[in-house]
């Protein structure tokens, strides 16, 4: 009988030891996860500008000063990555844009802004004309030169800081961070004499090439061109070649922002599909959709929406349309989709 009691006591000690080891392992794993967990503190985006108009620089700032990496998505298919808490951007077209900022690669905040069309200049001579390179490289100087007649003072801002970076007609700058930069020039201390262009800055570790270099969506508006074009004029080309009649391009059906968002909720509730939107996209359902900063096709976007099954799970659905000026077809969407807290894990 005594031997059985000793055996039971021995087994109990092994069980206790196993439990202690398991608990210690659990504490070590929990501590490791806690140490590497990136907690998302509340932060905000501020937009600062004299006017929220096309081709005028807007400075975006955030109070997330503790972050080390800032990824900006300006809502017009242009992005920028910096290691400072601000960025400068100018919009080419009027409309509603959703700006997204992701810090440290995990925490994202959104802000919606409205851009109006800039008024037409009464005196076109006030428009600055300056040489603006299309590309630059981190760590290498890039030169900008103003050629505007009658200019006697200059204020250059090269898109990395809020201060004036240079005050001469010809200025050089060395970029510290890669990405799309918005350059602005004010002449003669007159805000009406404002010129804007965009430069893409390549990382110094990546050789600029067509395969890895993202070009700005629009060529700079303010550049010096030769007096005589280097290629034949349009009139000369028309005389040299017979006119070719192109088949008419399909025309897209107009749809308002509110109506589009309502129909997309119909996809969520599974009584509409991607094919119902074909007239708006001119039958091309593979146009790009930027969903919370991730690019997918419209068909894939509709598949994701249909998996939600009910729009009661959606907290916010904000859609910005990108249309072709030639045929009114939708050629892209910028979508900000937020789920209610209790349903965050399903999407």
Secondary structure, 3 states (H helix, E strand, C coil): CHHHHHHHHHHHHHHHHHHHHHHHHHHHHHHHHHHHCCCCCCCCEEEECCCCECCCCEEEEECCCCCCCEEEECCCCCEEEECCCEEEECCCCCEEEEEEEEECCCEEEEEEEEEECCCCCCCHHHCCCEECCCEEECCCEEEEEECCCCCCCEEEECCCCCCCCECCCEEEEECCCCEEEEEEEEECCCCCCEEEEEEEEECCCCCCCCCCCCCCCCCCCCCCCCCCCCCCCHHHHHHHCCCCCCCCCCCCCCCCHHHHHHHHHHHHCCCCCHHHHCCCCCCCCCCEEEECCEEEEHHHHHHHHHHHCCHHHEEEEEEEEEECCCCCCEEEEEEEEEECHHHHHHC
